[in-house]
Amino acid sequence: MSDRVSKTNKFPSIFVSLVTLFLLTTACNQADTKRSVSVEQSPQAQEAASTPKAESKKIKVVATFLPMYWFTQAVAGDAADVEILVPPGTEVHEYQATPENVKAIATANLLVKNGLGLEEFLEPTVKNAQNPKLTQIDASKGIQTVKEISPVVEAGNKEEHDHEHGEGNPHVWLDPVLAKQQVINIRDGLIAADPANKATYEANAAAYIKQLEDLNNQYQQTLQKNPNCTFITFHDAYPYLAKRYNLKQVAVVEIPEDQLTPTDVQKAVNAVKNYNVKALFGEPGIDNKLLTSLSKDLNLTLYELDSLETGSTDPQHYFQAMKNNLQTLETACK
């Protein structure tokens, strides 16, 4: 009897011990699991938490067209998000804004423009964007412009006249010295809007400006060998370049889209005689048989001079294109 009681009393004790052991094991496993989850998820959680904050600190900048994009991207580097409005290769003078342009401006902090009346599409587009927080950077601020550029020899019976831009010729980026001023204006605008990245903007701008100064020296050393080189062009884009390096853009010959008349040819021939022209410049990517025909009639080689409104979006493309222009000018002016 006593043995049965003793054996019976042992079962509850064993049962309690087993339950206790089970609970302790379960608790330990849960603790290990929590510890493992914490170790595995912590870096991800920290990264997820920090990444949006880092992105949110970047200001958003829109630049109107290619040269303004180059200069802005060069100064901004990775410190700001930069977007271009006018696709490279699109005629900026006659550009029509898209809904995407309006949306981009509506969400931007800064808008970088060349100014001088070049971006005619811009004013109504900014108005439609309704962004009261938008700040505009006029890259041509403080630049002394040229208004009366050169005589224009027009087609048909129209008289020769001085071509004139209301606010001055806008093609200032084709002069490396004036391009330097544009970079400075963009730098100062970025710093004012985003002072936390002042050091980055200053360093990036200084590096790009050094390249512009080197480019200017190359132009001076090369073109001084053939001073007063006189040329005719079909795009009134080079007066600043000509003025800087003692060249002469004397006439812009406007020709019809379809065919040349004998009168058109005669006017161009007269311009060549009157101005002792050495060079005739078209633009890259424009296969215009009229220009080729005219160059033969004038007995002048037709060269390509790039106004830098098309090309790669890499900011270094500016220097490659400008060096190509220098080679063209050197060859044409010999």
ROKEZA-619138 format. One record per residue (C-alpha): x, y, z; residue number from 1. Coordinates in steps of 0.2 Angstrom, whole numbers. Layout:
N
zado u:X, v:Y, w:Z, seq:NUM .
...
***
This chain:
334
zado u:0, v:0, w:0, seq:1 .
zado u:14, v:12, w:5, seq:2 .
zado u:23, v:8, w:-11, seq:3 .
zado u:8, v:12, w:-22, seq:4 .
zado u:6, v:28, w:-13, seq:5 .
zado u:24, v:32, w:-15, seq:6 .
zado u:24, v:28, w:-34, seq:7 .
zado u:8, v:38, w:-37, seq:8 .
zado u:15, v:53, w:-28, seq:9 .
zado u:30, v:53, w:-40, seq:10 .
zado u:20, v:56, w:-56, seq:11 .
zado u:14, v:74, w:-51, seq:12 .
zado u:32, v:78, w:-47, seq:13 .
zado u:38, v:72, w:-63, seq:14 .
zado u:24, v:80, w:-73, seq:15 .
zado u:28, v:97, w:-65, seq:16 .
zado u:46, v:95, w:-69, seq:17 .
zado u:43, v:91, w:-87, seq:18 .
zado u:31, v:106, w:-89, seq:19 .
zado u:43, v:118, w:-81, seq:20 .
zado u:57, v:111, w:-93, seq:21 .
zado u:46, v:114, w:-108, seq:22 .
zado u:41, v:131, w:-103, seq:23 .
zado u:59, v:136, w:-100, seq:24 .
zado u:65, v:129, w:-116, seq:25 .
zado u:51, v:138, w:-126, seq:26 .
zado u:55, v:154, w:-117, seq:27 .
zado u:74, v:152, w:-122, seq:28 .
zado u:69, v:148, w:-140, seq:29 .
zado u:58, v:164, w:-141, seq:30 .
zado u:72, v:175, w:-134, seq:31 .
zado u:84, v:168, w:-146, seq:32 .
zado u:72, v:170, w:-160, seq:33 .
zado u:69, v:188, w:-155, seq:34 .
zado u:88, v:191, w:-153, seq:35 .
zado u:91, v:184, w:-170, seq:36 .
zado u:77, v:194, w:-179, seq:37 .
zado u:84, v:210, w:-170, seq:38 .
zado u:101, v:207, w:-176, seq:39 .
zado u:96, v:203, w:-194, seq:40 .
zado u:83, v:217, w:-196, seq:41 .
zado u:92, v:231, w:-187, seq:42 .
zado u:104, v:236, w:-202, seq:43 .
zado u:90, v:235, w:-214, seq:44 .
zado u:78, v:245, w:-203, seq:45 .
zado u:92, v:258, w:-201, seq:46 .
zado u:95, v:259, w:-219, seq:47 .
zado u:77, v:260, w:-224, seq:48 .
zado u:75, v:274, w:-211, seq:49 .
zado u:90, v:284, w:-216, seq:50 .
zado u:88, v:282, w:-235, seq:51 .
zado u:72, v:292, w:-237, seq:52 .
zado u:79, v:306, w:-226, seq:53 .
zado u:95, v:307, w:-236, seq:54 .
zado u:85, v:308, w:-252, seq:55 .
zado u:73, v:321, w:-245, seq:56 .
zado u:87, v:333, w:-242, seq:57 .
zado u:92, v:334, w:-260, seq:58 .
zado u:84, v:350, w:-269, seq:59 .
zado u:76, v:347, w:-286, seq:60 .
zado u:83, v:358, w:-300, seq:61 .
zado u:76, v:360, w:-318, seq:62 .
zado u:87, v:367, w:-331, seq:63 .
zado u:80, v:374, w:-347, seq:64 .
zado u:91, v:367, w:-361, seq:65 .
zado u:107, v:358, w:-364, seq:66 .
zado u:121, v:371, w:-359, seq:67 .
zado u:111, v:376, w:-344, seq:68 .
zado u:110, v:358, w:-339, seq:69 .
zado u:128, v:355, w:-342, seq:70 .
zado u:133, v:370, w:-331, seq:71 .
zado u:120, v:366, w:-317, seq:72 .
zado u:124, v:347, w:-316, seq:73 .
zado u:143, v:351, w:-316, seq:74 .
zado u:141, v:362, w:-301, seq:75 .
zado u:127, v:352, w:-292, seq:76 .
zado u:136, v:335, w:-293, seq:77 .
zado u:127, v:322, w:-282, seq:78 .
zado u:121, v:336, w:-270, seq:79 .
zado u:105, v:340, w:-280, seq:80 .
zado u:94, v:331, w:-293, seq:81 .
zado u:95, v:340, w:-309, seq:82 .
zado u:82, v:338, w:-324, seq:83 .
zado u:82, v:345, w:-341, seq:84 .
zado u:66, v:353, w:-349, seq:85 .
zado u:70, v:354, w:-368, seq:86 .
zado u:77, v:338, w:-375, seq:87 .
zado u:94, v:339, w:-383, seq:88 .
zado u:93, v:343, w:-401, seq:89 .
zado u:76, v:351, w:-400, seq:90 .
zado u:75, v:369, w:-406, seq:91 .
zado u:74, v:380, w:-390, seq:92 .
zado u:69, v:396, w:-399, seq:93 .
zado u:53, v:388, w:-405, seq:94 .
zado u:50, v:375, w:-391, seq:95 .
zado u:32, v:371, w:-385, seq:96 .
zado u:31, v:366, w:-367, seq:97 .
zado u:24, v:349, w:-362, seq:98 .
zado u:13, v:343, w:-347, seq:99 .
zado u:29, v:334, w:-341, seq:100 .
zado u:38, v:351, w:-341, seq:101 .
zado u:24, v:359, w:-331, seq:102 .
zado u:24, v:345, w:-318, seq:103 .
zado u:43, v:346, w:-317, seq:104 .
zado u:43, v:364, w:-313, seq:105 .
zado u:28, v:362, w:-301, seq:106 .
zado u:39, v:351, w:-290, seq:107 .
zado u:55, v:359, w:-292, seq:108 .
zado u:65, v:371, w:-279, seq:109 .
zado u:75, v:379, w:-293, seq:110 .
zado u:74, v:384, w:-311, seq:111 .
zado u:90, v:388, w:-321, seq:112 .
zado u:87, v:398, w:-337, seq:113 .
zado u:99, v:406, w:-349, seq:114 .
zado u:87, v:421, w:-350, seq:115 .
zado u:89, v:435, w:-363, seq:116 .
zado u:73, v:431, w:-371, seq:117 .
zado u:79, v:414, w:-377, seq:118 .
zado u:66, v:403, w:-368, seq:119 .
zado u:50, v:410, w:-374, seq:120 .
zado u:40, v:395, w:-368, seq:121 .
zado u:46, v:398, w:-350, seq:122 .
zado u:35, v:412, w:-343, seq:123 .
zado u:18, v:403, w:-347, seq:124 .
zado u:24, v:386, w:-342, seq:125 .
zado u:30, v:393, w:-325, seq:126 .
zado u:13, v:401, w:-323, seq:127 .
zado u:4, v:385, w:-326, seq:128 .
zado u:15, v:376, w:-314, seq:129 .
zado u:8, v:386, w:-300, seq:130 .
zado u:24, v:384, w:-289, seq:131 .
zado u:25, v:398, w:-276, seq:132 .
zado u:41, v:390, w:-269, seq:133 .
zado u:50, v:390, w:-285, seq:134 .
zado u:66, v:401, w:-286, seq:135 .
zado u:73, v:406, w:-304, seq:136 .
zado u:92, v:408, w:-307, seq:137 .
zado u:95, v:419, w:-322, seq:138 .
zado u:112, v:412, w:-328, seq:139 .
zado u:115, v:428, w:-339, seq:140 .
zado u:113, v:440, w:-325, seq:141 .
zado u:127, v:453, w:-325, seq:142 .
zado u:133, v:449, w:-342, seq:143 .
zado u:134, v:463, w:-354, seq:144 .
zado u:125, v:458, w:-370, seq:145 .
zado u:127, v:463, w:-388, seq:146 .
zado u:111, v:469, w:-396, seq:147 .
zado u:115, v:474, w:-414, seq:148 .
zado u:125, v:459, w:-420, seq:149 .
zado u:128, v:459, w:-439, seq:150 .
zado u:120, v:462, w:-455, seq:151 .
zado u:107, v:450, w:-461, seq:152 .
zado u:107, v:446, w:-480, seq:153 .
zado u:89, v:440, w:-482, seq:154 .
zado u:81, v:431, w:-497, seq:155 .
zado u:70, v:438, w:-510, seq:156 .
zado u:68, v:457, w:-512, seq:157 .
zado u:70, v:462, w:-493, seq:158 .
zado u:84, v:474, w:-489, seq:159 .
zado u:99, v:470, w:-479, seq:160 .
zado u:97, v:475, w:-461, seq:161 .
zado u:105, v:474, w:-444, seq:162 .
zado u:99, v:458, w:-435, seq:163 .
zado u:93, v:463, w:-417, seq:164 .
zado u:88, v:454, w:-402, seq:165 .
zado u:76, v:463, w:-389, seq:166 .
zado u:87, v:459, w:-374, seq:167 .
zado u:103, v:455, w:-383, seq:168 .
zado u:109, v:440, w:-392, seq:169 .
zado u:107, v:425, w:-380, seq:170 .
zado u:121, v:414, w:-386, seq:171 .
zado u:133, v:419, w:-372, seq:172 .
zado u:138, v:401, w:-367, seq:173 .
zado u:148, v:400, w:-383, seq:174 .
zado u:161, v:412, w:-375, seq:175 .
zado u:171, v:402, w:-362, seq:176 .
zado u:173, v:418, w:-352, seq:177 .
zado u:155, v:422, w:-352, seq:178 .
zado u:151, v:404, w:-348, seq:179 .
zado u:162, v:405, w:-333, seq:180 .
zado u:150, v:419, w:-327, seq:181 .
zado u:135, v:408, w:-330, seq:182 .
zado u:143, v:395, w:-319, seq:183 .
zado u:146, v:407, w:-305, seq:184 .
zado u:128, v:413, w:-306, seq:185 .
zado u:122, v:395, w:-305, seq:186 .
zado u:134, v:391, w:-291, seq:187 .
zado u:128, v:406, w:-281, seq:188 .
zado u:110, v:402, w:-284, seq:189 .
zado u:112, v:384, w:-278, seq:190 .
zado u:121, v:390, w:-262, seq:191 .
zado u:107, v:402, w:-258, seq:192 .
zado u:94, v:388, w:-260, seq:193 .
zado u:105, v:374, w:-251, seq:194 .
zado u:118, v:382, w:-240, seq:195 .
zado u:121, v:365, w:-232, seq:196 .
zado u:130, v:359, w:-248, seq:197 .
zado u:140, v:376, w:-250, seq:198 .
zado u:157, v:367, w:-250, seq:199 .
zado u:152, v:354, w:-263, seq:200 .
zado u:145, v:368, w:-275, seq:201 .
zado u:160, v:379, w:-273, seq:202 .
zado u:172, v:364, w:-276, seq:203 .
zado u:163, v:358, w:-291, seq:204 .
zado u:161, v:375, w:-298, seq:205 .
zado u:180, v:379, w:-296, seq:206 .
zado u:185, v:363, w:-305, seq:207 .
zado u:173, v:367, w:-320, seq:208 .
zado u:179, v:385, w:-320, seq:209 .
zado u:197, v:380, w:-321, seq:210 .
zado u:192, v:370, w:-337, seq:211 .
zado u:184, v:385, w:-344, seq:212 .
zado u:199, v:395, w:-341, seq:213 .
zado u:210, v:382, w:-349, seq:214 .
zado u:198, v:382, w:-364, seq:215 .
zado u:199, v:401, w:-366, seq:216 .
zado u:218, v:400, w:-366, seq:217 .
zado u:218, v:387, w:-380, seq:218 .
zado u:206, v:398, w:-390, seq:219 .
zado u:217, v:414, w:-388, seq:220 .
zado u:233, v:405, w:-392, seq:221 .
zado u:226, v:396, w:-407, seq:222 .
zado u:216, v:410, w:-415, seq:223 .
zado u:228, v:424, w:-413, seq:224 .
zado u:238, v:417, w:-427, seq:225 .
zado u:225, v:422, w:-439, seq:226 .
zado u:217, v:438, w:-433, seq:227 .
zado u:202, v:446, w:-441, seq:228 .
zado u:195, v:431, w:-449, seq:229 .
zado u:179, v:435, w:-457, seq:230 .
zado u:165, v:423, w:-458, seq:231 .
zado u:146, v:421, w:-464, seq:232 .
zado u:134, v:410, w:-454, seq:233 .
zado u:116, v:404, w:-455, seq:234 .
zado u:113, v:405, w:-437, seq:235 .
zado u:116, v:421, w:-428, seq:236 .
zado u:125, v:412, w:-413, seq:237 .
zado u:143, v:417, w:-413, seq:238 .
zado u:145, v:436, w:-410, seq:239 .
zado u:152, v:434, w:-392, seq:240 .
zado u:164, v:420, w:-398, seq:241 .
zado u:169, v:432, w:-412, seq:242 .
zado u:171, v:447, w:-401, seq:243 .
zado u:181, v:438, w:-388, seq:244 .
zado u:194, v:431, w:-401, seq:245 .
zado u:195, v:445, w:-413, seq:246 .
zado u:185, v:436, w:-427, seq:247 .
zado u:171, v:444, w:-437, seq:248 .
zado u:154, v:437, w:-440, seq:249 .
zado u:149, v:450, w:-453, seq:250 .
zado u:133, v:443, w:-460, seq:251 .
zado u:119, v:430, w:-457, seq:252 .
zado u:112, v:424, w:-473, seq:253 .
zado u:94, v:418, w:-471, seq:254 .
zado u:89, v:406, w:-485, seq:255 .
zado u:72, v:399, w:-489, seq:256 .
zado u:67, v:381, w:-484, seq:257 .
zado u:64, v:375, w:-501, seq:258 .
zado u:75, v:382, w:-515, seq:259 .
zado u:87, v:396, w:-518, seq:260 .
zado u:82, v:409, w:-531, seq:261 .
zado u:95, v:418, w:-542, seq:262 .
zado u:92, v:433, w:-531, seq:263 .
zado u:96, v:423, w:-515, seq:264 .
zado u:112, v:418, w:-523, seq:265 .
zado u:117, v:435, w:-529, seq:266 .
zado u:114, v:443, w:-511, seq:267 .
zado u:125, v:430, w:-503, seq:268 .
zado u:138, v:433, w:-517, seq:269 .
zado u:138, v:451, w:-514, seq:270 .
zado u:140, v:448, w:-495, seq:271 .
zado u:155, v:438, w:-498, seq:272 .
zado u:163, v:452, w:-509, seq:273 .
zado u:158, v:466, w:-497, seq:274 .
zado u:166, v:458, w:-482, seq:275 .
zado u:181, v:448, w:-489, seq:276 .
zado u:174, v:432, w:-482, seq:277 .
zado u:185, v:417, w:-478, seq:278 .
zado u:173, v:405, w:-471, seq:279 .
zado u:155, v:399, w:-472, seq:280 .
zado u:148, v:390, w:-457, seq:281 .
zado u:133, v:378, w:-456, seq:282 .
zado u:129, v:367, w:-441, seq:283 .
zado u:132, v:349, w:-437, seq:284 .
zado u:118, v:336, w:-441, seq:285 .
zado u:109, v:348, w:-454, seq:286 .
zado u:111, v:340, w:-471, seq:287 .
zado u:105, v:355, w:-481, seq:288 .
zado u:108, v:354, w:-499, seq:289 .
zado u:105, v:372, w:-501, seq:290 .
zado u:120, v:377, w:-491, seq:291 .
zado u:131, v:365, w:-501, seq:292 .
zado u:125, v:373, w:-517, seq:293 .
zado u:127, v:390, w:-510, seq:294 .
zado u:145, v:386, w:-505, seq:295 .
zado u:149, v:380, w:-522, seq:296 .
zado u:142, v:396, w:-530, seq:297 .
zado u:152, v:406, w:-518, seq:298 .
zado u:168, v:396, w:-520, seq:299 .
zado u:169, v:394, w:-501, seq:300 .
zado u:171, v:378, w:-491, seq:301 .
zado u:156, v:375, w:-480, seq:302 .
zado u:161, v:370, w:-462, seq:303 .
zado u:151, v:365, w:-447, seq:304 .
zado u:151, v:376, w:-432, seq:305 .
zado u:142, v:369, w:-417, seq:306 .
zado u:130, v:380, w:-407, seq:307 .
zado u:130, v:367, w:-393, seq:308 .
zado u:111, v:364, w:-392, seq:309 .
zado u:113, v:346, w:-395, seq:310 .
zado u:124, v:332, w:-389, seq:311 .
zado u:127, v:321, w:-374, seq:312 .
zado u:121, v:327, w:-357, seq:313 .
zado u:138, v:324, w:-349, seq:314 .
zado u:144, v:341, w:-343, seq:315 .
zado u:161, v:337, w:-351, seq:316 .
zado u:153, v:337, w:-368, seq:317 .
zado u:154, v:356, w:-368, seq:318 .
zado u:173, v:355, w:-369, seq:319 .
zado u:174, v:342, w:-382, seq:320 .
zado u:162, v:352, w:-393, seq:321 .
zado u:170, v:368, w:-390, seq:322 .
zado u:187, v:361, w:-395, seq:323 .
zado u:180, v:354, w:-411, seq:324 .
zado u:174, v:371, w:-415, seq:325 .
zado u:191, v:378, w:-411, seq:326 .
zado u:199, v:366, w:-424, seq:327 .
zado u:186, v:371, w:-437, seq:328 .
zado u:189, v:389, w:-434, seq:329 .
zado u:208, v:386, w:-435, seq:330 .
zado u:206, v:377, w:-452, seq:331 .
zado u:194, v:389, w:-459, seq:332 .
zado u:203, v:405, w:-455, seq:333 .
zado u:220, v:400, w:-462, seq:334 .
***
